[in-house]
Amino acid sequence: MKQIKTYHFKLNPTRAQEQTFAQWLGSCRYVYNLCLDYKKQLYTSHKISINKNDIQKELSAIAKEIAWIGCIHSQTLQEVTDRLFKTYEGFFKQGKGFPKFAKRNQYQ
């Protein structure tokens, strides 16, 4: 049997680091809401369902144009779209609620 060790570290960020983390989280929430709105609009107006890879390609183009989105690492933005599509998957496969827009205090 293989034994796996884990370590727990407690972060003690400075105030500047806390502000940076809050900005990143707010940017991720904005990107989540942007992608959700874009996906909903495409489906309601054109009956097109966009896939995760296409949305990530468009998001990378947006990140190059908008500086405060571009400061977030690309893998973090990909995780935001993954979260959105997991929510859609839960809606269609497991009958969970339709994806909602992320509120400021609820997005972590």
C-alpha positions as CSV (number, residue, x, y, z in Angstrom):
1,M,0.0,0.0,0.0
2,K,1.3,3.4,-1.0
3,Q,1.4,6.1,1.7
4,I,0.7,9.7,0.7
5,K,1.8,12.6,2.8
6,T,0.0,15.9,2.8
7,Y,1.1,19.2,4.2
8,H,-1.1,22.1,5.3
9,F,0.2,25.6,5.3
10,K,-1.6,28.6,6.7
11,L,-1.3,31.8,4.6
12,N,-0.7,35.1,6.4
13,P,-0.9,37.6,3.5
14,T,-0.2,41.2,3.9
15,R,-2.9,43.8,3.2
16,A,-1.5,44.4,-0.2
17,Q,-1.6,40.7,-1.0
18,E,-5.2,40.4,0.4
19,Q,-6.2,43.2,-2.0
20,T,-4.5,41.4,-4.9
21,F,-6.3,38.2,-4.0
22,A,-9.6,40.1,-3.8
23,Q,-9.0,41.7,-7.2
24,W,-8.2,38.3,-8.8
25,L,-11.3,36.8,-7.3
26,G,-13.4,39.7,-8.5
27,S,-12.0,39.3,-12.0
28,C,-12.7,35.6,-12.0
29,R,-16.3,36.3,-10.9
30,Y,-16.6,38.8,-13.7
31,V,-15.2,36.3,-16.3
32,Y,-17.6,33.6,-15.0
33,N,-20.6,36.0,-15.4
34,L,-19.4,37.1,-18.8
35,C,-19.1,33.6,-20.1
36,L,-22.5,32.6,-18.7
37,D,-24.1,35.6,-20.3
38,Y,-22.4,35.0,-23.6
39,K,-23.4,31.3,-23.6
40,K,-27.0,32.2,-22.8
41,Q,-27.2,34.9,-25.4
42,L,-25.8,32.7,-28.1
43,Y,-28.4,30.0,-27.4
44,T,-31.4,32.3,-27.1
45,S,-30.7,34.4,-30.2
46,H,-29.1,31.9,-32.5
47,K,-29.7,28.5,-30.9
48,I,-26.0,27.8,-30.9
49,S,-24.4,26.0,-28.0
50,I,-20.7,27.0,-27.7
51,N,-18.3,24.5,-26.2
52,K,-15.6,25.0,-23.6
53,N,-12.6,25.2,-26.0
54,D,-14.2,27.9,-28.1
55,I,-15.1,30.0,-25.1
56,Q,-11.5,29.6,-23.8
57,K,-10.1,30.8,-27.2
58,E,-12.3,33.8,-27.2
59,L,-11.4,34.5,-23.5
60,S,-7.7,34.5,-24.3
61,A,-8.3,37.1,-27.0
62,I,-10.2,39.2,-24.5
63,A,-7.5,38.8,-21.9
64,K,-4.9,40.2,-24.3
65,E,-7.1,43.4,-24.8
66,I,-8.2,44.0,-21.2
67,A,-5.3,44.5,-18.8
68,W,-7.1,43.6,-15.6
69,I,-8.2,40.3,-17.0
70,G,-4.9,39.7,-18.6
71,C,-3.1,39.8,-15.2
72,I,-4.8,36.6,-14.2
73,H,-2.9,33.4,-15.1
74,S,-4.4,31.6,-18.2
75,Q,-4.9,28.3,-16.2
76,T,-7.0,30.2,-13.7
77,L,-9.2,31.5,-16.4
78,Q,-9.5,28.0,-17.8
79,E,-10.6,26.8,-14.4
80,V,-13.3,29.5,-14.4
81,T,-14.7,28.1,-17.7
82,D,-14.4,24.6,-16.3
83,R,-16.5,25.6,-13.3
84,L,-19.2,27.0,-15.6
85,F,-19.3,23.9,-17.8
86,K,-19.4,21.7,-14.7
87,T,-22.5,23.6,-13.6
88,Y,-24.1,23.2,-16.9
89,E,-23.3,19.4,-16.8
90,G,-24.9,19.2,-13.4
91,F,-28.0,20.9,-14.7
92,F,-28.4,18.6,-17.7
93,K,-27.3,15.3,-16.2
94,Q,-28.3,15.5,-12.5
95,G,-31.2,17.8,-12.7
96,K,-29.6,20.5,-10.5
97,G,-30.6,24.1,-10.9
98,F,-29.7,26.2,-14.0
99,P,-26.5,28.1,-13.7
100,K,-26.9,31.5,-12.0
101,F,-24.8,34.6,-12.1
102,A,-22.1,34.7,-9.4
103,K,-22.7,37.2,-6.7
104,R,-19.9,39.1,-5.0
105,N,-20.2,37.4,-1.6
106,Q,-20.9,33.9,-2.9
107,Y,-18.1,33.4,-5.4
108,Q,-15.0,31.8,-3.8
